[in-house]
Amino acid sequence: MTDPTTQEIRKRQKHRARIMALLLVAFAVLVFGITIAKLGLAT
């Protein structure tokens, strides 16, 4: 069995990974929205 420090490290890594995933999705949505807005203005 793992000691509490290893469990705590894994918990923090998982939390950090979720935050990074959310930021990546937010960035993709932002880029998509800007692209759609620019295409809409061009026509």
PDB file with SEQRES, HELIX, SHEET and CRYST1 records, atoms N, CA, C and O in Angstrom:
SEQRES   1 A   43  MET THR ASP PRO THR THR GLN GLU ILE ARG LYS ARG GLN          
SEQRES   2 A   43  LYS HIS ARG ALA ARG ILE MET ALA LEU LEU LEU VAL ALA          
SEQRES   3 A   43  PHE ALA VAL LEU VAL PHE GLY ILE THR ILE ALA LYS LEU          
SEQRES   4 A   43  GLY LEU ALA THR                                              
HELIX    1 AA1 PRO A    4  ALA A   42  1                                  39    
CRYST1    1.000    1.000    1.000  90.00  90.00  90.00 P 1           1          
ATOM      1  N   MET A   1       0.846  -1.192   0.000  1.00  0.00           N  
ATOM      2  CA  MET A   1       0.000   0.000   0.000  1.00  0.00           C  
ATOM      3  C   MET A   1       0.886   1.248   0.000  1.00  0.00           C  
ATOM      4  O   MET A   1       2.003   1.235   0.517  1.00  0.00           O  
ATOM      5  N   THR A   2       0.363   2.324  -0.590  1.00  0.00           N  
ATOM      6  CA  THR A   2       1.158   3.548  -0.680  1.00  0.00           C  
ATOM      7  C   THR A   2       1.018   4.383   0.585  1.00  0.00           C  
ATOM      8  O   THR A   2       0.006   4.321   1.283  1.00  0.00           O  
ATOM      9  N   ASP A   3       2.034   5.149   0.858  1.00  0.00           N  
ATOM     10  CA  ASP A   3       1.993   6.022   2.024  1.00  0.00           C  
ATOM     11  C   ASP A   3       1.186   7.290   1.705  1.00  0.00           C  
ATOM     12  O   ASP A   3       0.951   7.589   0.534  1.00  0.00           O  
ATOM     13  N   PRO A   4       0.764   8.032   2.726  1.00  0.00           N  
ATOM     14  CA  PRO A   4      -0.076   9.230   2.503  1.00  0.00           C  
ATOM     15  C   PRO A   4       0.567  10.283   1.605  1.00  0.00           C  
ATOM     16  O   PRO A   4      -0.133  10.984   0.874  1.00  0.00           O  
ATOM     17  N   THR A   5       1.884  10.400   1.653  1.00  0.00           N  
ATOM     18  CA  THR A   5       2.510  11.430   0.827  1.00  0.00           C  
ATOM     19  C   THR A   5       2.361  11.108  -0.646  1.00  0.00           C  
ATOM     20  O   THR A   5       2.121  12.007  -1.452  1.00  0.00           O  
ATOM     21  N   THR A   6       2.499   9.836  -1.015  1.00  0.00           N  
ATOM     22  CA  THR A   6       2.331   9.438  -2.411  1.00  0.00           C  
ATOM     23  C   THR A   6       0.882   9.641  -2.849  1.00  0.00           C  
ATOM     24  O   THR A   6       0.623  10.101  -3.960  1.00  0.00           O  
ATOM     25  N   GLN A   7      -0.041   9.302  -1.989  1.00  0.00           N  
ATOM     26  CA  GLN A   7      -1.460   9.502  -2.310  1.00  0.00           C  
ATOM     27  C   GLN A   7      -1.761  10.983  -2.500  1.00  0.00           C  
ATOM     28  O   GLN A   7      -2.506  11.361  -3.404  1.00  0.00           O  
ATOM     29  N   GLU A   8      -1.184  11.812  -1.648  1.00  0.00           N  
ATOM     30  CA  GLU A   8      -1.413  13.253  -1.752  1.00  0.00           C  
ATOM     31  C   GLU A   8      -0.815  13.805  -3.047  1.00  0.00           C  
ATOM     32  O   GLU A   8      -1.412  14.665  -3.694  1.00  0.00           O  
ATOM     33  N   ILE A   9       0.351  13.314  -3.416  1.00  0.00           N  
ATOM     34  CA  ILE A   9       0.983  13.756  -4.666  1.00  0.00           C  
ATOM     35  C   ILE A   9       0.115  13.364  -5.858  1.00  0.00           C  
ATOM     36  O   ILE A   9      -0.108  14.176  -6.756  1.00  0.00           O  
ATOM     37  N   ARG A  10      -0.371  12.139  -5.871  1.00  0.00           N  
ATOM     38  CA  ARG A  10      -1.248  11.680  -6.971  1.00  0.00           C  
ATOM     39  C   ARG A  10      -2.528  12.519  -7.047  1.00  0.00           C  
ATOM     40  O   ARG A  10      -2.999  12.853  -8.134  1.00  0.00           O  
ATOM     41  N   LYS A  11      -3.076  12.850  -5.886  1.00  0.00           N  
ATOM     42  CA  LYS A  11      -4.295  13.662  -5.836  1.00  0.00           C  
ATOM     43  C   LYS A  11      -4.050  15.038  -6.447  1.00  0.00           C  
ATOM     44  O   LYS A  11      -4.872  15.546  -7.209  1.00  0.00           O  
ATOM     45  N   ARG A  12      -2.895  15.639  -6.101  1.00  0.00           N  
ATOM     46  CA  ARG A  12      -2.557  16.947  -6.661  1.00  0.00           C  
ATOM     47  C   ARG A  12      -2.315  16.871  -8.159  1.00  0.00           C  
ATOM     48  O   ARG A  12      -2.717  17.767  -8.901  1.00  0.00           O  
ATOM     49  N   GLN A  13      -1.656  15.800  -8.610  1.00  0.00           N  
ATOM     50  CA  GLN A  13      -1.403  15.630 -10.042  1.00  0.00           C  
ATOM     51  C   GLN A  13      -2.709  15.489 -10.811  1.00  0.00           C  
ATOM     52  O   GLN A  13      -2.864  16.058 -11.892  1.00  0.00           O  
ATOM     53  N   LYS A  14      -3.636  14.739 -10.260  1.00  0.00           N  
ATOM     54  CA  LYS A  14      -4.941  14.545 -10.906  1.00  0.00           C  
ATOM     55  C   LYS A  14      -5.704  15.863 -10.983  1.00  0.00           C  
ATOM     56  O   LYS A  14      -6.325  16.176 -11.998  1.00  0.00           O  
ATOM     57  N   HIS A  15      -5.648  16.622  -9.908  1.00  0.00           N  
ATOM     58  CA  HIS A  15      -6.326  17.921  -9.868  1.00  0.00           C  
ATOM     59  C   HIS A  15      -5.722  18.868 -10.911  1.00  0.00           C  
ATOM     60  O   HIS A  15      -6.446  19.557 -11.630  1.00  0.00           O  
ATOM     61  N   ARG A  16      -4.387  18.892 -10.982  1.00  0.00           N  
ATOM     62  CA  ARG A  16      -3.690  19.747 -11.942  1.00  0.00           C  
ATOM     63  C   ARG A  16      -4.018  19.327 -13.376  1.00  0.00           C  
ATOM     64  O   ARG A  16      -4.180  20.181 -14.248  1.00  0.00           O  
ATOM     65  N   ALA A  17      -4.115  18.028 -13.624  1.00  0.00           N  
ATOM     66  CA  ALA A  17      -4.444  17.530 -14.959  1.00  0.00           C  
ATOM     67  C   ALA A  17      -5.854  17.967 -15.364  1.00  0.00           C  
ATOM     68  O   ALA A  17      -6.082  18.329 -16.518  1.00  0.00           O  
ATOM     69  N   ARG A  18      -6.788  17.935 -14.434  1.00  0.00           N  
ATOM     70  CA  ARG A  18      -8.166  18.377 -14.739  1.00  0.00           C  
ATOM     71  C   ARG A  18      -8.198  19.865 -15.069  1.00  0.00           C  
ATOM     72  O   ARG A  18      -8.892  20.279 -15.997  1.00  0.00           O  
ATOM     73  N   ILE A  19      -7.456  20.665 -14.321  1.00  0.00           N  
ATOM     74  CA  ILE A  19      -7.408  22.102 -14.589  1.00  0.00           C  
ATOM     75  C   ILE A  19      -6.815  22.361 -15.970  1.00  0.00           C  
ATOM     76  O   ILE A  19      -7.331  23.190 -16.721  1.00  0.00           O  
ATOM     77  N   MET A  20      -5.742  21.662 -16.306  1.00  0.00           N  
ATOM     78  CA  MET A  20      -5.118  21.835 -17.620  1.00  0.00           C  
ATOM     79  C   MET A  20      -6.076  21.412 -18.737  1.00  0.00           C  
ATOM     80  O   MET A  20      -6.128  22.060 -19.783  1.00  0.00           O  
ATOM     81  N   ALA A  21      -6.822  20.346 -18.526  1.00  0.00           N  
ATOM     82  CA  ALA A  21      -7.799  19.897 -19.524  1.00  0.00           C  
ATOM     83  C   ALA A  21      -8.885  20.957 -19.727  1.00  0.00           C  
ATOM     84  O   ALA A  21      -9.272  21.249 -20.859  1.00  0.00           O  
ATOM     85  N   LEU A  22      -9.368  21.524 -18.637  1.00  0.00           N  
ATOM     86  CA  LEU A  22     -10.389  22.569 -18.744  1.00  0.00           C  
ATOM     87  C   LEU A  22      -9.854  23.807 -19.462  1.00  0.00           C  
ATOM     88  O   LEU A  22     -10.557  24.413 -20.271  1.00  0.00           O  
ATOM     89  N   LEU A  23      -8.619  24.177 -19.167  1.00  0.00           N  
ATOM     90  CA  LEU A  23      -8.016  25.328 -19.841  1.00  0.00           C  
ATOM     91  C   LEU A  23      -7.837  25.058 -21.329  1.00  0.00           C  
ATOM     92  O   LEU A  23      -8.049  25.950 -22.151  1.00  0.00           O  
ATOM     93  N   LEU A  24      -7.453  23.846 -21.680  1.00  0.00           N  
ATOM     94  CA  LEU A  24      -7.281  23.487 -23.085  1.00  0.00           C  
ATOM     95  C   LEU A  24      -8.615  23.548 -23.823  1.00  0.00           C  
ATOM     96  O   LEU A  24      -8.682  24.064 -24.939  1.00  0.00           O  
ATOM     97  N   VAL A  25      -9.665  23.030 -23.214  1.00  0.00           N  
ATOM     98  CA  VAL A  25     -10.997  23.084 -23.829  1.00  0.00           C  
ATOM     99  C   VAL A  25     -11.453  24.532 -23.971  1.00  0.00           C  
ATOM    100  O   VAL A  25     -12.011  24.905 -25.002  1.00  0.00           O  
ATOM    101  N   ALA A  26     -11.222  25.345 -22.951  1.00  0.00           N  
ATOM    102  CA  ALA A  26     -11.614  26.756 -23.012  1.00  0.00           C  
ATOM    103  C   ALA A  26     -10.864  27.477 -24.128  1.00  0.00           C  
ATOM    104  O   ALA A  26     -11.445  28.299 -24.836  1.00  0.00           O  
ATOM    105  N   PHE A  27      -9.579  27.173 -24.288  1.00  0.00           N  
ATOM    106  CA  PHE A  27      -8.794  27.787 -25.345  1.00  0.00           C  
ATOM    107  C   PHE A  27      -9.319  27.366 -26.726  1.00  0.00           C  
ATOM    108  O   PHE A  27      -9.428  28.195 -27.630  1.00  0.00           O  
ATOM    109  N   ALA A  28      -9.641  26.086 -26.880  1.00  0.00           N  
ATOM    110  CA  ALA A  28     -10.165  25.595 -28.156  1.00  0.00           C  
ATOM    111  C   ALA A  28     -11.495  26.273 -28.492  1.00  0.00           C  
ATOM    112  O   ALA A  28     -11.730  26.647 -29.641  1.00  0.00           O  
ATOM    113  N   VAL A  29     -12.355  26.428 -27.497  1.00  0.00           N  
ATOM    114  CA  VAL A  29     -13.642  27.097 -27.716  1.00  0.00           C  
ATOM    115  C   VAL A  29     -13.416  28.562 -28.090  1.00  0.00           C  
ATOM    116  O   VAL A  29     -14.095  29.091 -28.970  1.00  0.00           O  
ATOM    117  N   LEU A  30     -12.480  29.206 -27.433  1.00  0.00           N  
ATOM    118  CA  LEU A  30     -12.164  30.600 -27.732  1.00  0.00           C  
ATOM    119  C   LEU A  30     -11.666  30.754 -29.172  1.00  0.00           C  
ATOM    120  O   LEU A  30     -12.124  31.636 -29.900  1.00  0.00           O  
ATOM    121  N   VAL A  31     -10.735  29.900 -29.575  1.00  0.00           N  
ATOM    122  CA  VAL A  31     -10.213  29.962 -30.942  1.00  0.00           C  
ATOM    123  C   VAL A  31     -11.329  29.677 -31.950  1.00  0.00           C  
ATOM    124  O   VAL A  31     -11.423  30.350 -32.977  1.00  0.00           O  
ATOM    125  N   PHE A  32     -12.164  28.695 -31.663  1.00  0.00           N  
ATOM    126  CA  PHE A  32     -13.283  28.378 -32.546  1.00  0.00           C  
ATOM    127  C   PHE A  32     -14.229  29.569 -32.659  1.00  0.00           C  
ATOM    128  O   PHE A  32     -14.669  29.913 -33.756  1.00  0.00           O  
ATOM    129  N   GLY A  33     -14.540  30.196 -31.531  1.00  0.00           N  
ATOM    130  CA  GLY A  33     -15.444  31.351 -31.550  1.00  0.00           C  
ATOM    131  C   GLY A  33     -14.871  32.520 -32.341  1.00  0.00           C  
ATOM    132  O   GLY A  33     -15.589  33.173 -33.098  1.00  0.00           O  
ATOM    133  N   ILE A  34     -13.595  32.782 -32.169  1.00  0.00           N  
ATOM    134  CA  ILE A  34     -12.953  33.860 -32.916  1.00  0.00           C  
ATOM    135  C   ILE A  34     -12.967  33.554 -34.395  1.00  0.00           C  
ATOM    136  O   ILE A  34     -13.234  34.437 -35.210  1.00  0.00           O  
ATOM    137  N   THR A  35     -12.679  32.301 -34.758  1.00  0.00           N  
ATOM    138  CA  THR A  35     -12.693  31.909 -36.175  1.00  0.00           C  
ATOM    139  C   THR A  35     -14.076  32.089 -36.779  1.00  0.00           C  
ATOM    140  O   THR A  35     -14.205  32.621 -37.882  1.00  0.00           O  
ATOM    141  N   ILE A  36     -15.095  31.658 -36.082  1.00  0.00           N  
ATOM    142  CA  ILE A  36     -16.466  31.794 -36.588  1.00  0.00           C  
ATOM    143  C   ILE A  36     -16.823  33.269 -36.715  1.00  0.00           C  
ATOM    144  O   ILE A  36     -17.458  33.666 -37.692  1.00  0.00           O  
ATOM    145  N   ALA A  37     -16.433  34.076 -35.756  1.00  0.00           N  
ATOM    146  CA  ALA A  37     -16.739  35.506 -35.807  1.00  0.00           C  
ATOM    147  C   ALA A  37     -16.047  36.164 -37.004  1.00  0.00           C  
ATOM    148  O   ALA A  37     -16.648  36.990 -37.691  1.00  0.00           O  
ATOM    149  N   LYS A  38     -14.799  35.804 -37.251  1.00  0.00           N  
ATOM    150  CA  LYS A  38     -14.077  36.386 -38.387  1.00  0.00           C  
ATOM    151  C   LYS A  38     -14.678  35.939 -39.712  1.00  0.00           C  
ATOM    152  O   LYS A  38     -14.786  36.732 -40.648  1.00  0.00           O  
ATOM    153  N   LEU A  39     -15.070  34.668 -39.793  1.00  0.00           N  
ATOM    154  CA  LEU A  39     -15.698  34.182 -41.020  1.00  0.00           C  
ATOM    155  C   LEU A  39     -17.051  34.856 -41.229  1.00  0.00           C  
ATOM    156  O   LEU A  39     -17.431  35.154 -42.361  1.00  0.00           O  
ATOM    157  N   GLY A  40     -17.755  35.090 -40.168  1.00  0.00           N  
ATOM    158  CA  GLY A  40     -19.056  35.767 -40.255  1.00  0.00           C  
ATOM    159  C   GLY A  40     -18.916  37.205 -40.713  1.00  0.00           C  
ATOM    160  O   GLY A  40     -19.766  37.705 -41.449  1.00  0.00           O  
ATOM    161  N   LEU A  41     -17.861  37.872 -40.291  1.00  0.00           N  
ATOM    162  CA  LEU A  41     -17.644  39.263 -40.681  1.00  0.00           C  
ATOM    163  C   LEU A  41     -17.150  39.367 -42.127  1.00  0.00           C  
ATOM    164  O   LEU A  41     -17.377  40.383 -42.785  1.00  0.00           O  
ATOM    165  N   ALA A  42     -16.486  38.338 -42.620  1.00  0.00           N  
ATOM    166  CA  ALA A  42     -15.921  38.379 -43.976  1.00  0.00           C  
ATOM    167  C   ALA A  42     -16.981  38.243 -45.036  1.00  0.00           C  
ATOM    168  O   ALA A  42     -16.783  38.719 -46.154  1.00  0.00           O  
ATOM    169  N   THR A  43     -18.094  37.617 -44.737  1.00  0.00           N  
ATOM    170  CA  THR A  43     -19.132  37.399 -45.770  1.00  0.00           C  
ATOM    171  C   THR A  43     -20.156  38.485 -45.764  1.00  0.00           C  
ATOM    172  O   THR A  43     -21.091  38.457 -46.563  1.00  0.00           O  
TER     173      THR A  43                                                      
END                                                                             
